[in-house]
Amino acid sequence: MEFAKLLPVAELHNLPKKLSQLTAAITLLVGCAWLSMAHASSTVELGTGRVAVDNKSSRALSNGTRAALEQLLVKITGQQDISDYQTVDALRRNANRYLRAYRFTEDQGELFLVAEFDRELIETELVKQGLPIWGSRRPDALLWLAIEDADGERRIVDDGNQSEIARMTRRQAETRGVPLALPLMDLDDTLTINGYDVWGLFPEQLADAARRYNVDYVLAARLYPNRTREIVYREPERPVSSRFIPEPFNVPALRLNEFGEVILPLPAEIDAIEMSWVEKESASGPVFTQEEFSTVAARAKKGRYSLDYLYLAANQGAYQIAHDTLIGDEPEALLTTFINDYANYLGQNFSILPTNGDAAQTIEISVGNLSSLAGVVAVQNYLKNLSVTDKVMLVKQQGMVSTFHLNLLGTEQDLRSVLSLDSQLQPLTDAFGQPLQGMHYFWSQ
């Protein structure tokens, strides 16, 4: 009776509604806690190919259409070498079947054919043949690129750079369908990173400076001409260690050119720093061996330029995924290979390899924070447009939580990987920040 006095009968009728509102509020708070951990990604165009042509003749149009379709197939599958697939060859021979529109454009005095294709029809053919499909939502990346010219001057390529190297880098990233940005190199950047960090390819410094850009991956490369001058090796009179202590007073300050670009120290300045280092005696042997000197000399014989690169997973601190050195005669070709290697890595990790009909996987996913029919429809359409889903059906609605039944073209892990690229659906977690068992997500409207 005492409880009845404190809580009138009218309030008891409203209790389910209040509990529902409380549940929604808790769901909202849990979901919001995940928003700050969302991955960065962008949507790329997967229906258009752009290739250079000599003229606007019918022959150029025919050849250009096939080349544009092949470019698009590389972008959709995430694989650079697709020439061995018979399906791809058949698609290429019948390129006009998938062509929807085309136009010619000029860029820097060069003529291009821009061809628009039926992406859905192309992907259907690829799925039938069991070829990989990479969706349009792709990870963002930042590229720290330092270049040394023939005079020994080094500079960082920033977002405002309009050199041929910068244009080619952007163009190749667009061709492969990988979102790639260059740093602004404004005051914020210059306060967090310097030319030595970029030229030295130091993972922690590169990752820290890239945080403001909210990217999934951090790429770094240094491009320089191979020195062909004779290397003289002198055996030291007494053993020295590889430990050196730099004298900070001789380190040259960073300079800006007339375009506001950061100019890295000249080789002579670097040599001055090295001469100021203090040798420490020990019994560890010579700093460099004859074999190491021979390796440096041999590199110059393989090509005129070298490109050292690495890329990191930004959401895993300074975890280094890959690093390598490319050697060749053309700087543009080296950068193209570098970007292709990165795109191939992403394609291998994020593309979906369709399963056959008998092995197709089904799964249920619950999505919270859906307070209206429009929200439910938006989530259903969102799920339908994922590269990993074949069919999507709403099977249950309880309060602000909707449950969908999904037929997958790939695996559950493929679905999780695709969802991790977007901030609209965030996994719910327990009190310890661990994802709940099953597929439970929060819709960020």
C-alpha positions in Angstrom: 0.0 0.0 0.0 2.9 2.3 0.8 4.3 1.7 -2.7 0.9 2.5 -4.3 1.0 5.9 -2.6 4.5 6.7 -3.9 3.8 5.4 -7.4 0.2 6.1 -8.6 -1.6 3.6 -10.9 -1.3 6.0 -13.9 2.5 6.0 -13.5 2.5 2.1 -13.5 0.9 2.2 -16.9 3.7 4.5 -18.1 6.5 2.3 -16.6 7.1 0.1 -19.7 7.5 3.3 -21.8 9.9 4.8 -19.2 12.0 1.6 -19.1 12.1 1.6 -22.9 13.3 5.2 -22.9 15.9 4.3 -20.2 17.1 1.4 -22.4 17.4 3.6 -25.4 19.4 6.2 -23.4 21.8 3.4 -22.2 22.2 2.2 -25.7 22.9 5.7 -26.9 25.6 6.2 -24.3 27.2 2.9 -25.1 27.1 3.7 -28.8 28.5 7.1 -28.4 31.4 5.7 -26.4 32.4 3.9 -29.6 32.1 6.8 -32.0 35.5 8.2 -31.0 37.1 4.8 -31.9 35.6 4.7 -35.4 37.9 3.9 -38.3 38.4 6.5 -41.1 37.3 5.6 -44.6 36.1 7.1 -47.8 33.8 6.1 -50.6 35.5 5.6 -54.0 34.0 5.6 -57.4 33.8 2.1 -58.8 31.8 2.6 -62.0 34.2 4.9 -63.9 37.5 4.3 -65.7 39.8 7.0 -67.0 42.6 6.3 -69.5 44.8 8.4 -71.8 44.0 8.2 -75.6 45.8 9.6 -78.6 42.6 11.0 -80.3 38.8 10.8 -80.5 38.6 8.3 -83.3 36.4 5.2 -83.2 39.4 3.0 -82.9 40.8 5.0 -80.0 37.3 4.8 -78.4 37.2 1.1 -78.8 40.7 0.5 -77.4 40.2 3.0 -74.7 36.9 1.4 -73.5 38.6 -1.9 -73.1 41.5 -0.3 -71.2 39.2 1.6 -69.0 37.2 -1.5 -68.2 40.4 -3.4 -67.3 41.4 -0.5 -65.1 38.0 -0.7 -63.4 38.3 -4.5 -62.9 41.6 -4.0 -61.1 40.0 -1.4 -58.9 36.9 -3.6 -58.1 38.9 -6.9 -57.4 41.7 -5.2 -55.6 44.2 -7.3 -57.6 46.8 -5.8 -59.9 47.4 -8.9 -62.1 44.0 -10.1 -63.4 45.1 -11.1 -66.9 45.1 -14.9 -66.1 41.4 -15.0 -65.4 39.3 -16.1 -68.4 36.3 -14.2 -67.1 38.2 -11.0 -67.2 39.2 -11.6 -70.7 35.6 -12.2 -71.7 34.5 -9.0 -70.0 37.2 -7.1 -71.8 36.3 -8.5 -75.2 32.6 -7.4 -74.6 33.4 -4.1 -73.0 30.7 -2.2 -74.9 28.1 -4.4 -73.3 28.9 -2.8 -69.9 29.5 0.7 -71.2 26.8 3.2 -70.2 28.3 6.6 -71.2 31.6 8.1 -72.1 33.3 11.5 -72.6 36.7 13.0 -73.5 38.5 15.4 -71.2 41.9 17.2 -71.3 44.2 17.5 -68.4 47.6 19.2 -68.6 47.4 19.1 -72.4 46.8 15.3 -72.4 43.5 13.7 -73.8 41.6 11.2 -71.6 38.6 9.0 -72.2 36.3 8.8 -69.2 34.1 5.7 -69.5 31.1 4.9 -67.2 30.2 1.3 -66.8 27.4 -0.8 -65.2 29.1 -1.7 -62.0 26.3 -3.9 -60.7 26.3 -6.0 -63.9 30.1 -6.3 -63.8 30.1 -7.4 -60.1 27.4 -10.0 -60.8 29.6 -11.5 -63.5 32.6 -11.5 -61.2 30.6 -13.1 -58.3 29.4 -15.9 -60.7 33.0 -16.8 -61.4 34.1 -16.6 -57.8 36.4 -13.6 -58.3 37.1 -11.2 -55.3 35.0 -8.1 -54.8 36.2 -5.1 -53.0 33.5 -2.6 -51.9 33.5 1.1 -52.4 34.2 1.9 -48.7 38.0 1.9 -48.3 40.5 2.9 -45.6 42.0 6.4 -45.7 45.8 6.8 -45.7 48.3 9.6 -45.3 51.6 9.6 -47.3 54.8 11.2 -45.9 57.0 11.5 -49.0 60.5 13.0 -48.9 62.4 13.5 -52.2 66.1 14.3 -52.8 66.9 15.9 -56.1 70.0 15.7 -58.3 71.6 18.6 -56.4 71.2 16.8 -53.1 68.4 19.1 -51.8 65.6 17.3 -50.0 62.0 18.3 -49.5 58.7 17.0 -48.2 55.9 16.7 -50.7 52.9 18.4 -49.2 49.2 18.7 -50.2 49.7 21.9 -52.1 52.5 20.5 -54.2 51.8 20.5 -58.0 54.9 18.8 -59.2 54.7 15.9 -61.7 55.6 13.6 -58.9 52.7 14.8 -56.7 50.2 14.7 -59.6 51.4 11.2 -60.6 51.0 10.0 -57.0 47.5 11.3 -56.7 46.6 9.9 -60.1 47.9 6.4 -59.4 46.1 6.3 -56.0 42.9 7.3 -57.8 43.4 4.6 -60.5 43.8 1.9 -57.8 40.9 3.2 -55.8 42.8 3.9 -52.6 42.1 7.1 -50.7 45.5 8.8 -50.2 46.3 12.3 -48.9 49.5 14.3 -48.5 50.2 16.2 -45.3 49.4 20.0 -45.2 52.8 20.8 -43.7 51.3 23.7 -41.9 52.3 25.0 -38.4 50.6 22.0 -36.7 52.6 19.6 -38.8 55.9 21.4 -38.4 55.4 21.4 -34.6 55.0 17.6 -34.4 57.3 16.3 -37.1 60.5 17.4 -38.9 62.4 16.5 -42.0 64.7 14.1 -40.1 61.7 12.0 -38.9 60.3 11.7 -42.5 63.7 11.0 -44.1 64.6 8.5 -41.3 61.2 6.8 -41.7 60.8 6.6 -38.0 57.4 4.8 -37.3 56.5 6.3 -34.0 57.0 9.9 -35.1 55.2 9.3 -38.4 52.2 7.7 -36.7 52.0 10.4 -34.0 52.1 13.3 -36.6 49.4 11.5 -38.6 46.8 11.4 -35.8 45.3 14.8 -36.7 44.4 13.4 -40.1 42.3 10.4 -38.6 43.5 7.8 -41.1 43.7 4.0 -40.9 47.1 3.7 -42.5 50.3 5.8 -42.6 52.6 5.5 -45.5 56.1 6.9 -45.7 58.8 6.9 -48.5 62.0 8.6 -49.4 63.1 8.9 -53.0 66.7 9.7 -53.9 69.2 9.2 -56.7 71.7 6.4 -56.2 75.3 7.8 -55.8 77.7 6.3 -58.3 80.8 7.9 -56.9 83.5 5.4 -55.8 83.2 4.2 -52.2 86.5 3.9 -50.4 86.6 1.6 -47.4 89.4 2.0 -44.8 90.0 -0.5 -42.1 90.1 1.4 -38.8 93.3 1.2 -36.8 91.4 0.2 -33.7 87.9 -1.3 -33.2 85.0 1.1 -32.7 81.4 0.5 -31.7 78.4 1.5 -33.7 77.3 3.8 -30.9 77.6 7.5 -31.6 76.5 10.6 -29.6 75.5 13.5 -31.8 76.5 17.0 -30.9 73.1 18.9 -31.1 74.7 22.3 -31.7 75.7 21.4 -35.2 72.2 20.2 -36.4 71.0 22.6 -39.1 67.6 24.2 -38.7 64.8 23.4 -41.1 64.3 26.0 -43.9 61.4 26.9 -46.1 61.6 27.8 -49.8 59.6 30.5 -51.6 56.6 28.1 -51.9 56.5 27.5 -48.2 57.8 23.9 -48.6 60.1 22.3 -46.1 63.6 22.0 -47.4 65.6 19.1 -45.8 69.3 19.5 -45.1 71.8 19.1 -47.9 74.2 16.1 -47.9 77.1 18.4 -46.9 75.1 19.5 -43.8 74.4 15.9 -43.0 78.1 15.1 -43.3 78.8 18.0 -40.9 76.5 16.4 -38.4 78.2 13.0 -38.8 81.7 14.6 -38.4 80.6 16.0 -35.1 79.6 12.6 -33.7 81.9 11.3 -31.0 83.3 7.8 -31.4 83.3 5.5 -28.3 85.9 2.8 -28.0 84.9 -0.8 -27.6 85.7 -4.2 -28.9 82.7 -4.6 -31.2 84.5 -4.2 -34.5 84.1 -1.8 -37.4 81.0 0.2 -37.9 80.5 -1.0 -41.5 81.8 -4.1 -43.2 83.3 -4.4 -46.7 80.2 -6.4 -47.6 77.9 -3.6 -46.6 79.9 -1.1 -48.7 79.7 -3.5 -51.6 75.9 -3.6 -51.2 75.7 0.2 -51.4 77.8 0.2 -54.5 75.8 -2.6 -56.2 72.6 -0.7 -55.7 73.8 2.1 -57.9 74.4 -0.3 -60.7 70.8 -1.6 -60.6 69.1 1.7 -61.2 69.5 5.5 -61.0 67.0 5.9 -58.1 66.0 4.1 -54.9 62.8 4.4 -53.0 62.7 3.1 -49.4 59.1 2.8 -48.0 57.0 1.5 -45.2 53.4 1.5 -44.2 51.8 1.3 -40.7 48.5 0.5 -39.3 47.6 3.8 -37.6 45.0 2.2 -35.3 47.7 -0.2 -33.9 50.2 2.5 -32.8 53.4 2.3 -34.8 52.9 -1.3 -35.9 54.9 -1.7 -39.1 53.1 -3.8 -41.8 55.7 -3.7 -44.5 58.9 -2.1 -45.5 61.0 -2.5 -48.6 63.4 -0.8 -51.1 62.6 -0.4 -54.8 65.4 0.4 -57.3 64.9 1.7 -60.9 65.7 4.3 -63.4 62.4 6.3 -63.3 61.1 7.9 -60.1 57.5 7.9 -61.3 57.7 4.1 -62.0 59.0 3.5 -58.4 56.2 5.5 -56.9 53.7 3.7 -59.1 55.0 0.3 -57.9 54.9 1.5 -54.3 51.3 2.5 -54.5 50.4 -0.7 -56.3 52.0 -2.7 -53.5 50.0 -0.9 -50.9 46.7 -1.3 -52.9 47.4 -5.0 -53.4 47.9 -5.3 -49.6 44.5 -3.6 -49.0 42.8 -5.7 -51.7 44.1 -9.0 -50.1 42.8 -7.9 -46.7 39.4 -6.3 -47.5 38.2 -7.8 -50.7 35.5 -10.5 -50.4 36.0 -13.9 -52.1 32.4 -15.1 -52.8 31.5 -18.6 -51.5 29.5 -21.0 -53.6 25.8 -21.4 -53.1 26.0 -24.5 -50.9 28.6 -22.9 -48.6 26.9 -19.5 -48.4 26.8 -18.2 -44.8 23.8 -16.6 -43.1 23.9 -14.5 -40.0 21.7 -12.3 -37.9 22.7 -8.8 -36.8 20.9 -6.5 -34.3 21.1 -2.8 -34.6 20.1 -0.3 -31.9 19.1 3.4 -31.9 16.5 3.0 -34.6 13.6 5.3 -33.4 11.8 5.6 -36.7 10.8 3.6 -39.8 13.1 5.8 -41.8 16.0 4.7 -39.7 15.1 1.0 -40.1 14.9 1.5 -43.9 18.2 3.4 -43.9 20.0 0.5 -42.1 18.5 -2.1 -44.4 19.6 -0.2 -47.5 23.1 0.3 -45.9 23.5 -3.4 -45.3 22.2 -4.3 -48.8 24.9 -2.0 -50.4 27.8 -3.8 -48.6 30.0 -5.8 -50.9 29.8 -8.8 -48.6 26.0 -9.1 -48.5 23.7 -10.9 -51.0 20.3 -10.5 -49.3 19.1 -8.5 -46.3 15.7 -9.1 -44.6 14.2 -7.5 -41.4 13.1 -10.3 -39.1 12.4 -8.6 -35.8 11.6 -5.2 -34.3 11.7 -4.6 -30.6 11.6 -1.0 -29.3 14.6 0.8 -30.9 16.4 -2.4 -31.9 16.0 -4.1 -35.3 17.2 -7.6 -36.2 18.2 -8.3 -39.7 18.8 -11.7 -41.4 21.8 -11.5 -43.9 22.9 -13.9 -46.6 26.6 -13.3 -47.1 28.8 -13.7 -50.1 31.8 -14.1 -47.8 32.3 -14.9 -44.1 31.3 -13.3 -40.8 34.9 -12.0 -40.5 34.5 -10.4 -43.9 31.4 -8.7 -42.7 33.1 -7.4 -39.5 36.1 -6.1 -41.6 33.8 -4.2 -43.9 31.8 -2.7 -41.0 35.0 -1.6 -39.3 35.7 0.8 -42.2 32.7 2.9 -41.4 31.4 4.9 -38.4 27.7 4.4 -39.0 27.5 1.0 -37.5 29.5 0.6 -34.3 29.8 -2.7 -32.2 28.4 -2.5 -28.7 30.8 -3.4 -25.9 30.6 -4.5 -22.3 31.8 -2.6 -19.2 35.4 -3.6 -20.0 35.3 -2.2 -23.6 35.1 -5.7 -25.2 32.7 -6.3 -28.0 29.6 -8.3 -27.0 29.2 -11.8 -28.3 27.3 -12.0 -31.5 26.6 -9.2 -34.0 25.2 -6.3 -31.9 25.6 -2.8 -33.3 24.6 0.8 -32.8 23.4 3.0 -35.6 25.0 6.5 -35.7 22.5 8.7 -37.6 
